[in-house]
Structures are given as structure tokens and as C-alpha cells.
């Protein structure tokens, strides 16, 4: 899924309770993950030596000089069809 697909999917998920336009969702995604020209909040936190934890999804961290994602239990369970 590319950026456009992610924006479309998030906008669709928000349709039942949100008033965000695809443009607004795109700005939120860019602020979180960054763009080619500007780092996002996750990249800035990693550069500052912090980990970013999204409960249920996972944590972004610096692993031996490389940015990494450690998936959370809920994400692993969903991806591997192990939801209770």
C-alpha cells in the first residue's frame, strides 16, 4: 500500500465518525511518518534517542543504528489470524 492507498483507507475508516477530508488525513500521515523533504514526528523522536510506542501496534526504535519496528501483540495476532 502506498501513501495514496493509506490515505484512502484511513479516510474510509473515518467515514463513520470523522469529518476529515483526504487532504487532512494526508497531512496527519505526513506529520507522523514524514515526507522526502521533511521528517515526521516518529523520525524526529528516533533521532533524539527516544522510542515511539503505539500500544497494540508496536514500537519504533533505534536498533544498532537502524530504525526498526517491533510489532505489538495485537498487530501480530491480527496479521496471523490469531484474534481471540
C-alpha positions in Angstrom: 0.0 0.0 0.0 1.4 3.4 -0.9 0.7 6.8 0.6 -2.4 7.4 -1.5 -3.8 3.9 -0.6 -3.1 4.6 3.1 -4.9 8.0 2.9 -7.9 6.4 1.1 -8.0 3.5 3.7 -7.8 5.9 6.7 -10.4 8.2 5.2 -12.7 5.3 4.6 -12.2 4.0 8.2 -13.0 7.5 9.5 -16.2 7.8 7.4 -18.4 6.5 10.2 -17.4 9.1 12.8 -14.9 11.6 11.4 -15.1 14.7 9.3 -11.5 14.6 8.0 -11.0 15.1 4.3 -8.4 13.0 2.4 -6.2 16.2 2.3 -6.4 16.4 6.1 -5.7 12.7 6.6 -2.7 13.1 4.2 -1.3 16.0 6.3 -1.7 13.9 9.5 0.1 10.9 7.9 2.9 13.2 6.6 3.3 14.7 10.1 3.5 11.3 11.7 5.7 9.5 9.1 7.3 12.4 7.2 7.9 13.1 3.6 11.0 13.1 1.4 11.6 16.8 2.3 10.5 16.8 6.0 10.9 14.3 8.7 7.8 13.2 10.6 7.3 13.0 14.4 8.5 9.4 14.6 11.8 10.1 12.8 12.4 13.1 14.9 11.8 11.1 18.1 14.1 8.3 17.0 16.9 10.8 16.1 16.5 12.3 19.6 17.1 8.9 21.1 13.5 8.1 22.0 11.4 5.1 21.2 7.8 5.6 19.9 5.3 3.1 21.3 1.8 2.8 19.8 0.1 0.4 22.2 -1.3 -2.6 20.3 0.6 -1.7 17.1 4.2 -1.8 18.1 7.2 0.4 18.8 9.6 2.2 16.6 13.1 2.2 18.0 16.8 2.6 17.1 18.2 -0.9 16.8 22.0 -0.9 16.3 22.0 2.3 14.3 19.0 1.3 12.2 15.4 2.4 12.6 13.2 -0.6 13.4 9.6 -1.6 14.2 8.9 -4.2 16.9 5.3 -5.3 16.2 2.9 -5.4 19.2 0.9 -8.4 20.2 -2.4 -7.1 18.8 -0.8 -6.4 15.4 0.9 -9.8 15.2 -2.3 -11.6 16.3 -4.4 -9.8 13.6 -1.9 -10.3 10.8 -1.6 -14.0 11.6 -5.4 -14.6 12.2 -4.9 -15.3 15.9 -7.6 -12.9 17.2 -9.4 -14.2 20.3 
